[in-house]
Amino acid sequence: MEDIDNADRLIRVSYNNQTLQSLNEIYKSLNLNPAFQRKSVWEISDRRKFIKTILEGMPCPTVFLFKRWDKRRKCYINDVIDGKQRLETVFLFCKKLSPDKIQVSPERKKKLKELIENYNFSKLSSIQQKNFWNFLIPTGHIELKDESEGSNQGIADIIEAFVRINTQGRPLSNQERRNAEYIDKPVLKLAKELSKKFNDVFYMSSEQKGRMKDTEITLELLISINKNEILNKKSAIDKALGVEISNRELKTAKTRFLKICKIIKTLDLGKNTRFIRKTSDFYSLFTAIMELEHAGFIFHKNYAKAKQELSGFSSRIAEITVAHQNREFSYLKKFTNTPFYKYWSTTQKTTDSKEYRKMRCEILKEILLRAFSKKKDKTRLFSIAQKEQVWQRSKNKKCSYPCQSHC
């Protein structure tokens, strides 16, 4: 078969069955959260079902461990490539692992603590406890063929194994895949760091955070800032990760990211507006502010008016959505030339295409310019000082009155 890669792999794999008791004995050597691993996505019901599987002696999928030498600790470590949440559940159940160590939201952590308090190993009968520790889990052991000190030969195969194993069952999200494939990229590390700031200004569910959606959007925004352009999401992120970004560029991107987040936080739009709940709308608002800020626009203290304008705009789009759902087409015809109808229409198909993103960005820029302009002069959205700043920072200066003395 032509699509088979016959290259000699730099890892070796062996299999056996291990009891939970034997896995418990090597607990200190297990690394449940290697850098390429995804966050915990199991719900409470998933953990209950797995414990039930063990107690009923039903079969369970294979756990894969990557055995490597840790120079700092001077011992062998077993990175959990697959089976993280199964092993988490086992060690939570026997209270060897604290719920505080699990990477989940505060709400889910609270539920997890309640579960373990009332549903744990100590509640089992002596026979059930014995059966629990004797339960056999199929285990795959992965090692590098070249284990000499300083050798990284085979690490790419380890990452490849992780991606392949985790495209079965509950598949990796795009960002979980990137987290594994581009583990050493500085821009990805920065996106993970700044995702906390993103979560301060955008409402995202625990499920989305668990699948690293917050890191994905933060990464996309950082790339947009660095390139200073609106991206076509479907193709831009992976392509950009293939290009090195300098430390200086990353520092600049971080500064601008934090500045824009501060502006959005000051707007205080609230969770009910689409800009704080829908990622496509948040991206449009973020890039509108990004472009204005890059052009030298000054966001002065008139945030109350901007909040009112954007909240009202969000409400009008909601009205259009309801009218469309109710098939009130005669009513909708009245608004086909309005900004909010044009904006709404871009959200109905290929939402994240570059073309539609640009359209939404331009509409939101007009709203922001109108809201933050001190003068109500319809022919001048920028103040004199703002125009001067934009002129000085423009690379291609072009006067609107080339033949007169206005310059």
C-alpha positions in Angstrom: 0.0 0.0 0.0 1.5 3.3 -1.1 0.4 5.3 2.0 2.3 3.1 4.4 5.4 4.7 6.0 8.1 2.0 6.1 10.6 4.2 7.8 12.4 2.5 10.7 10.7 3.9 13.8 12.9 5.0 16.7 10.8 3.6 19.4 10.0 0.1 20.6 6.6 -1.1 22.1 5.8 -4.0 24.3 2.6 -5.1 25.9 1.4 -6.8 29.1 -1.4 -6.8 31.6 -0.9 -4.9 34.8 -3.0 -5.0 38.0 -4.1 -1.8 39.5 -2.0 -2.8 42.5 1.2 -2.8 40.4 0.3 0.5 38.8 -0.4 1.9 42.3 3.1 0.8 43.3 4.7 2.9 40.6 2.4 5.9 41.2 5.3 8.2 42.0 6.9 7.5 38.7 3.8 8.3 36.7 3.5 11.6 35.0 -0.2 12.1 34.3 0.4 15.5 32.7 3.3 15.5 30.2 3.5 18.7 28.2 1.8 17.1 25.1 -1.2 15.8 27.1 -4.6 17.4 26.9 -6.5 18.7 29.8 -9.0 16.5 31.8 -12.3 16.3 29.8 -14.1 13.5 31.6 -17.3 14.4 33.3 -18.3 12.9 36.7 -20.5 10.4 35.0 -17.5 9.2 32.9 -15.5 8.6 36.1 -18.4 6.7 37.8 -18.8 4.5 34.7 -15.1 3.6 34.7 -15.1 2.6 38.4 -18.1 0.5 37.7 -16.3 -1.2 34.8 -13.5 -2.1 37.2 -15.8 -3.4 40.0 -17.8 -5.5 37.5 -14.6 -6.9 35.9 -15.5 -5.6 32.4 -12.7 -5.1 29.8 -11.1 -1.7 29.5 -8.9 0.0 26.8 -5.1 -0.1 26.8 -3.0 2.4 28.8 0.2 3.6 27.1 3.2 4.6 29.1 6.4 6.2 27.8 9.4 5.2 29.9 12.2 7.8 30.0 15.1 8.8 32.2 14.7 12.0 34.1 18.1 13.6 34.6 16.8 16.1 37.2 15.2 13.4 39.4 17.8 10.8 38.5 15.2 8.1 38.0 12.8 6.6 35.3 9.6 8.4 34.7 6.5 7.0 32.9 4.7 9.7 30.9 1.1 8.7 30.4 0.5 8.9 26.6 -3.0 7.4 26.7 -5.2 6.5 29.7 -4.6 9.6 31.7 -8.2 10.0 32.8 -8.6 6.3 33.5 -5.6 6.4 35.8 -6.7 9.7 37.3 -10.0 8.2 38.2 -8.3 5.1 39.8 -6.1 7.3 42.0 -8.8 9.7 42.9 -11.0 6.8 43.9 -8.4 5.4 46.3 -7.6 9.0 47.5 -4.0 8.8 46.4 -4.6 11.8 44.0 -6.2 15.0 45.2 -9.0 16.6 43.1 -7.0 19.9 43.5 -4.4 18.4 41.2 -6.9 17.9 38.4 -6.9 20.5 35.6 -10.6 21.4 35.5 -12.7 24.4 36.3 -13.5 25.4 39.9 -17.2 24.2 39.4 -16.1 20.8 38.1 -13.5 20.5 40.8 -16.1 21.1 43.5 -18.3 18.3 42.0 -15.3 16.0 41.8 -14.6 16.6 45.5 -18.2 15.8 46.4 -18.0 12.6 44.4 -14.8 11.3 46.0 -16.1 12.2 49.4 -19.1 9.9 49.0 -17.8 7.4 46.4 -14.3 6.0 47.2 -12.3 2.9 47.9 -13.1 2.9 51.6 -16.8 2.4 50.9 -16.0 -1.0 49.2 -16.4 -4.4 50.9 -13.2 -6.3 51.6 -13.9 -8.6 48.6 -14.6 -5.6 46.3 -11.3 -4.0 47.5 -9.4 -7.2 46.6 -11.0 -7.4 43.2 -10.3 -3.7 42.6 -6.5 -4.1 43.2 -6.4 -7.3 41.1 -8.2 -5.8 38.1 -6.0 -6.1 35.0 -5.4 -3.2 32.6 -3.8 -3.9 29.2 -0.6 -1.7 29.2 1.6 -0.7 26.3 5.2 0.3 27.2 7.0 2.6 24.8 10.7 3.3 25.0 13.3 5.0 22.9 15.7 2.7 21.0 18.5 5.1 21.7 18.5 5.9 25.4 22.0 7.5 25.5 22.2 10.7 27.5 21.2 13.8 25.6 19.6 11.9 22.7 16.3 13.1 21.4 16.1 10.5 18.7 12.5 9.2 18.6 10.7 12.0 20.4 8.9 12.8 17.1 7.7 9.2 17.1 6.4 9.6 20.6 4.4 12.6 19.6 3.1 10.8 16.5 2.1 7.9 18.7 0.2 10.2 21.0 -1.7 11.9 18.1 -2.6 8.5 16.5 -3.8 6.9 19.7 -5.9 9.9 20.6 -7.6 10.2 17.2 -9.6 7.1 18.3 -12.4 7.2 20.9 -12.8 10.8 21.9 -10.6 12.5 19.2 -8.2 15.3 19.9 -9.5 18.7 19.1 -7.4 20.7 16.6 -5.7 22.6 19.5 -5.0 19.4 21.4 -3.3 18.1 18.3 -1.3 21.3 17.9 -0.3 21.2 21.6 1.3 17.8 20.9 2.8 18.5 17.5 4.2 22.0 18.2 5.0 21.4 21.9 8.3 23.5 21.8 6.9 26.5 19.9 7.4 29.7 22.0 4.2 31.3 20.6 2.2 28.2 21.7 3.7 28.5 25.2 2.8 32.2 25.3 -0.8 31.4 24.2 -1.2 29.0 27.1 0.1 31.7 29.5 -2.2 34.4 28.1 -5.3 32.2 27.8 -5.9 33.1 31.5 -6.2 36.8 30.5 -8.5 35.8 27.6 -10.8 33.9 30.0 -11.1 37.2 32.1 -12.8 38.9 29.1 -14.7 36.1 27.4 -17.2 33.6 28.7 -16.3 30.1 27.8 -17.7 26.8 29.1 -15.7 24.3 31.2 -16.0 21.8 28.3 -14.5 24.2 25.8 -11.6 25.1 28.2 -11.0 21.4 28.8 -10.5 20.9 25.0 -8.1 23.9 25.0 -10.4 26.1 23.0 -9.2 29.2 25.0 -5.6 28.4 24.1 -6.6 28.1 20.4 -8.3 31.5 20.3 -5.5 33.2 22.2 -3.0 31.6 19.8 -5.0 32.9 16.8 -5.2 36.4 18.3 -1.4 36.5 18.9 -0.8 35.4 15.3 -3.2 38.1 14.1 -1.4 40.8 16.1 2.1 39.6 14.9 1.0 39.6 11.3 -1.3 42.7 11.9 -4.0 41.2 9.7 -7.2 39.2 9.9 -6.7 35.5 9.4 -8.5 32.8 7.6 -8.9 30.5 10.6 -9.1 27.2 8.7 -5.6 27.5 7.3 -3.8 30.2 9.1 -2.9 28.8 12.5 -1.0 25.6 11.4 0.7 27.6 8.6 1.8 30.3 11.1 3.2 27.7 13.5 5.5 26.5 10.8 7.2 30.0 10.8 9.5 31.1 13.6 8.5 34.2 15.5 11.3 36.1 17.2 11.4 36.8 20.9 11.1 40.5 20.2 7.9 40.0 18.1 6.5 37.8 20.8 7.1 40.4 23.4 5.4 43.1 21.3 2.5 40.7 20.6 2.1 40.0 24.3 2.0 43.7 25.2 -0.6 44.5 22.5 -2.7 41.5 23.5 -2.8 42.6 27.1 -3.6 46.2 26.1 -6.5 45.1 23.8 -7.9 42.8 26.5 -7.8 45.7 29.0 -9.8 47.8 26.6 -12.4 45.0 26.2 -12.6 44.5 29.9 -13.1 48.2 30.4 -16.0 48.1 27.9 -17.7 45.7 30.4 -20.1 44.4 27.8 -21.5 41.6 30.0 -22.1 37.9 29.3 -25.4 38.6 27.4 -23.8 40.3 24.5 -22.7 38.1 21.6 -19.2 39.6 21.7 -18.5 38.0 25.0 -20.1 34.6 24.2 -19.4 33.8 20.6 -15.8 33.3 19.5 -16.3 34.6 16.0 -17.8 37.9 17.3 -15.1 38.2 19.9 -12.4 37.8 17.2 -14.1 40.5 15.2 -14.2 43.0 18.1 -10.7 42.2 19.1 -9.3 42.8 15.6 -11.3 46.0 15.1 -9.7 47.4 18.3 -6.3 45.9 17.1 -6.5 47.8 13.8 -7.6 51.0 15.3 -5.0 50.8 18.0 -2.3 50.1 15.4 -3.3 53.1 13.4 -2.8 55.3 16.4 -6.4 55.7 17.5 -6.7 56.9 21.1 -9.3 55.0 23.2 -10.2 57.8 25.7 -12.6 57.5 28.6 -15.9 57.5 26.7 -16.4 53.8 27.3 -20.0 54.1 28.5 -21.1 55.3 25.0 -19.2 52.5 23.3 -20.7 49.9 25.6 -24.2 51.3 24.9 -23.5 51.2 21.1 -22.1 47.7 21.1 -24.8 46.3 23.4 -27.5 47.8 21.3 -25.9 46.5 18.1 -25.8 43.0 19.7 -29.5 43.3 20.6 -30.5 44.2 17.0 -28.6 41.2 15.7 -30.5 39.0 18.2 -33.8 40.5 16.9 -32.8 39.6 13.3 -31.9 36.1 14.3 -35.3 35.5 16.0 -37.2 37.0 13.0 -35.3 34.7 10.6 -36.0 31.7 12.8 -39.7 32.7 12.7 -39.5 33.2 8.9 -40.7 36.8 9.1 -39.1 37.6 5.8 -41.3 40.7 5.0 -40.1 42.2 8.3 -36.5 41.4 7.5 -36.7 43.2 4.1 -36.8 46.5 6.0 -33.4 46.0 7.4 -31.4 44.4 4.5 -29.2 47.5 4.1 -28.5 48.1 7.7 -25.1 47.4 9.3 -26.6 44.9 11.8 -28.3 42.9 9.1 -25.1 42.8 7.0 -23.2 41.8 10.1 -25.7 39.0 10.9 -25.6 37.7 7.3 -21.8 37.1 7.7 -22.5 34.8 10.6 -24.7 32.4 8.7 -22.1 30.6 6.6 -18.3 30.2 6.5 -18.3 32.4 9.6 -14.5 32.3 10.0 -13.5 33.0 6.4 -11.2 36.0 6.0 -13.8 37.8 3.8 -16.6 37.7 6.3 -14.2 38.5 9.2 -13.1 41.6 7.4 -16.6 42.7 6.8 -17.5 42.3 10.5 -14.3 44.1 11.6 -15.1 47.1 9.4 -18.6 47.4 10.7 -17.4 47.3 14.3 -14.6 49.8 13.6 -17.3 52.3 12.5 -19.2 51.7 15.7 -16.1 52.2 17.8 -15.0 55.3 15.9 -18.5 56.8 16.3 -18.6 56.0 20.0 -15.2 57.2 21.0 -15.1 60.3 18.8 -15.4 63.4 21.0 -17.0 65.5 18.2 -20.4 64.7 16.7 -19.2 65.9 13.3 -20.4 63.3 10.8 -17.7 64.2 8.3 -14.9 63.7 10.8 -14.7 60.5 12.8 -11.2 61.2 14.0 -10.3 64.2 16.2 -7.6 66.5 14.8 -5.0 65.0 17.2 -6.0 61.5 16.2 -5.8 62.3 12.5 -2.3 63.7 13.1 -1.2 60.5 14.8 -2.6 58.3 12.1 -0.9 60.4 9.4 2.5 60.2 11.1 2.3 56.4 11.5 1.1 55.7 8.0 3.7 54.1 5.7 2.0 55.3 2.5 0.9 58.8 3.1 -1.7 60.0 0.6 -3.4 63.4 0.9 -7.0 63.7 0.1 -6.4 67.1 -1.5 -3.3 66.6 -3.6 -3.7 69.8 -5.7 -4.6 72.2 -2.9 -2.8 73.7 0.1 -4.6 71.6 2.7 -1.4 69.6 3.2 
